[in-house]
Amino acid sequence: MRFNLIGPFEIVADDGSVHLPTTPKVCQTLALLLTPPGELVTAESLVRELWGDTPPRSAPATVQTYVHQARRMLDEHGPASRGSRLLVTRPPGYVLEVDPDDVDITVFERLVTRARAALEDDRPEAAAHDLCAALALWRGPVLSNVSAGKILEGRVVYLTELRIRALELRIEAENRLGRLREAIPELRTLVHDYPLNEWFHGQLISALHRAGRRAEALEAYQNLYRILDTELGLEPSPELRRLQAELLHARGPGPAVAPLWKASFAV
């Protein structure tokens, strides 16, 4: 049995059939138990996730009902017939005992962590391979069909930020492999999707400059300038202003923007 949380939440049985509880709060319960899997989730945490700071008096009993419904569905499509259960009670809460490799978010996190280590070891080809595999797991926003409470919202934000980190690392790997020019179409998409991410803008400007497309590189810089000025009342970073100066005085393709991935947040 596999659990996909990147995109619409779905449970894939061993026969390939896809299942999802019809009760929204049962979906929410399972999602919390899977982020991450194999860890104890207290009944108190489930109450807080499902009802926030104002739970009804019946919340503890209702949580037990939701867990029972989730367990019944997992037993029907999982390994219970072979004498084992996935969702077990372990005071003061519950644990969903599944193989981490069967949960897409844990696979994603492991691939990104491994890719970051590969870049630190100067193995960009291995890093690029793992990052492509990690990003291929994304089918859309995390838990896009689940109503998330305060706890799940925090975990969704973390995974969304980790995806941005993975995109940065992949561009860095392609840069080290001398393939930044080939990444120009993707970089244009990234600066559109993340207009306030200066790192993506810098890589696009640098890639265009190295490709001998100086006018387009200057246009990309001006686009960033307008975005930051309009949205935040800021100027581009000193590094990007220096790159603009290089562009204005350059006679041919120039160097890439200095790698910034080591200064980004840790995985």
C-alpha positions in Angstrom: 0.0 0.0 0.0 1.3 3.5 -1.0 0.3 6.9 0.3 0.6 10.0 -1.9 0.3 13.4 -0.3 2.1 15.5 -2.9 -0.9 16.7 -4.8 -4.3 15.2 -4.1 -4.2 12.8 -1.1 -4.7 9.2 -2.2 -4.1 5.7 -0.9 -3.0 3.2 -3.5 -3.7 -0.5 -2.7 -1.4 -3.3 -3.7 -3.7 -4.1 -6.7 -3.3 -0.5 -7.9 -6.8 0.6 -7.0 -7.0 4.2 -5.5 -9.0 4.9 -2.4 -9.8 7.9 -0.2 -12.1 8.1 2.8 -15.4 9.9 2.0 -15.3 11.7 5.4 -13.1 14.8 5.2 -12.0 14.6 8.8 -10.9 11.0 8.4 -8.7 12.2 5.5 -7.3 14.9 7.7 -6.6 12.3 10.5 -4.8 10.0 8.1 -2.8 12.9 6.6 -1.6 14.0 10.1 -0.6 10.4 10.9 1.5 10.3 7.7 3.4 13.5 8.2 5.7 11.9 9.0 4.7 8.2 9.1 5.7 5.9 11.9 5.6 8.6 14.6 3.2 8.8 17.6 0.5 11.3 17.1 -1.3 12.1 20.4 -5.1 12.2 20.6 -4.6 15.8 21.8 -2.8 16.7 18.6 -5.6 15.2 16.5 -8.2 17.2 18.4 -6.2 20.4 17.9 -5.7 19.6 14.2 -9.4 18.8 13.6 -11.1 21.6 15.6 -8.4 24.2 16.4 -8.6 26.0 19.7 -12.4 25.5 20.2 -13.1 21.7 20.1 -16.5 20.4 21.1 -16.9 18.4 24.3 -17.4 15.3 22.2 -14.0 15.7 20.4 -12.0 12.9 22.2 -14.8 10.4 21.4 -15.2 11.7 17.9 -11.5 11.3 17.3 -11.8 7.6 18.3 -14.6 7.2 15.7 -12.5 8.8 13.0 -9.5 6.5 13.8 -11.9 3.5 13.8 -13.1 4.5 10.3 -9.6 5.0 9.0 -8.4 1.7 10.5 -11.3 -0.2 8.9 -10.6 1.2 5.5 -6.8 0.4 5.8 -7.6 -3.1 7.0 -9.9 -3.6 4.1 -7.3 -2.7 1.5 -4.1 -3.3 3.5 -2.2 -6.1 5.2 -4.7 -6.9 8.0 -5.7 -10.1 6.3 -2.2 -11.3 6.7 -2.3 -10.8 10.5 -0.9 -7.2 10.7 -2.4 -3.8 11.1 -1.1 -0.5 9.9 -2.9 1.9 12.2 -2.3 0.9 15.9 -3.2 2.4 19.2 -0.3 3.4 21.3 -1.2 5.5 24.3 -1.4 8.5 24.5 -2.2 8.3 20.7 -1.9 6.4 17.5 0.8 5.3 15.0 0.5 4.6 11.4 3.2 1.9 10.9 4.1 2.0 7.2 7.3 1.7 5.3 8.7 5.3 4.8 9.4 4.3 1.1 5.6 3.9 0.7 5.0 7.6 1.5 5.9 10.0 -1.2 6.8 12.9 1.1 9.4 10.9 2.9 10.9 9.7 -0.4 11.0 13.3 -1.6 12.7 14.5 1.6 15.3 11.7 1.4 16.1 12.4 -2.2 16.6 16.1 -1.6 18.8 15.5 1.4 20.9 13.0 -0.6 21.2 15.5 -3.5 22.4 18.2 -1.2 25.1 15.9 0.2 26.1 15.0 -3.4 26.6 18.7 -4.3 28.6 19.2 -1.1 30.8 16.3 -2.3 31.1 17.8 -5.8 29.0 15.1 -7.4 26.6 17.3 -9.5 25.5 14.4 -11.8 24.3 12.3 -8.9 22.6 15.4 -7.4 20.8 16.2 -10.6 19.6 12.6 -10.9 18.1 12.6 -7.4 16.6 16.0 -7.7 14.8 15.1 -11.0 13.4 12.0 -9.3 12.3 14.1 -6.3 10.6 16.8 -8.3 8.9 14.2 -10.5 6.9 13.2 -7.4 5.0 16.5 -7.4 1.5 16.1 -8.8 0.3 19.5 -7.4 0.1 21.3 -4.1 0.6 19.1 -1.0 -2.7 17.7 0.2 -4.7 19.8 -2.3 -7.9 17.9 -1.6 -7.7 18.0 2.2 -8.8 20.7 4.6 -5.7 21.4 6.7 -5.8 22.6 10.3 -3.0 24.5 12.1 -0.6 21.5 12.4 -1.0 20.2 8.8 -0.7 23.8 7.5 2.7 24.1 9.0 3.9 20.8 7.4 2.5 21.8 4.1 4.4 25.1 4.3 7.6 23.2 5.1 7.2 20.8 2.1 6.4 23.7 -0.2 9.6 25.5 0.9 11.5 22.3 0.5 10.4 22.0 -3.1 11.7 25.5 -3.8 15.0 24.4 -2.2 15.0 21.4 -4.5 14.5 23.6 -7.5 17.4 25.8 -6.4 19.6 22.8 -5.9 18.8 21.4 -9.4 19.6 24.6 -11.1 22.9 24.7 -9.1 23.7 21.1 -10.3 22.9 22.0 -13.9 25.2 25.0 -13.6 28.1 22.9 -12.3 27.5 20.5 -15.2 27.8 23.4 -17.6 24.1 23.1 -18.6 22.8 26.4 -17.3 22.0 27.6 -20.8 19.7 24.6 -21.4 17.9 25.6 -18.2 16.8 29.0 -19.5 13.2 27.9 -20.4 12.8 26.4 -16.9 14.3 29.5 -15.3 11.8 31.7 -17.1 9.0 29.6 -15.7 10.5 29.8 -12.2 10.8 33.6 -12.2 7.2 33.7 -13.3 6.1 31.3 -10.6 8.3 32.8 -7.8 8.6 36.5 -8.8 10.2 37.5 -5.4 12.9 34.8 -5.5 16.0 36.8 -6.4 18.1 33.7 -6.7 16.1 32.4 -9.7 16.2 35.8 -11.3 20.0 35.9 -10.9 20.4 32.5 -12.5 18.2 33.5 -15.4 20.2 36.8 -15.9 23.5 34.9 -15.7 22.4 32.2 -18.1 21.2 34.7 -20.7 24.5 36.6 -20.4 26.6 33.5 -20.8 24.5 32.5 -23.8 25.5 35.8 -25.4 22.0 37.3 -25.0 23.0 40.4 -23.2 19.9 42.5 -24.2 17.6 39.8 -22.8 19.7 39.6 -19.7 19.4 43.3 -19.1 15.6 43.1 -19.8 15.4 40.3 -17.2 17.2 42.5 -14.7 14.8 45.4 -15.3 11.9 43.0 -14.9 13.2 42.0 -11.4 13.8 45.7 -10.6 10.2 46.6 -11.4 8.8 43.6 -9.4 10.8 44.4 -6.3 10.2 48.2 -6.5 6.4 47.7 -7.1 5.8 44.9 -4.5 8.3 45.8 -1.8 9.9 49.1 -2.5 13.3 47.5 -2.6 16.2 47.3 -5.0 17.9 44.1 -6.2 20.6 42.7 -4.0 24.2 44.0 -4.3 25.3 40.9 -6.1 22.7 41.4 -8.8 23.5 45.1 -9.1 27.1 44.1 -9.7 25.9 41.7 -12.3 24.0 44.5 -14.0 27.1 46.6 -14.1 29.0 43.7 -15.7 26.3 43.4 -18.3 26.4 47.1 -19.1 30.1 47.0 -19.7 30.5 43.5 -21.1 31.7 42.7 -24.6 30.9 39.1 -24.6 29.5 36.2 -22.4 30.4 36.6 -18.8 30.7 34.5 -15.7 27.8 32.9 -13.9 26.3 34.4 -10.8 28.2 33.0 -7.8 26.5 29.9 -6.4 24.2 30.9 -3.5 22.8 27.5 -2.6 25.2 27.1 0.4 23.8 30.2 1.9 20.2 29.0 1.6 18.3 27.3 4.4 19.4 23.9 5.4 17.5 20.8 4.3 
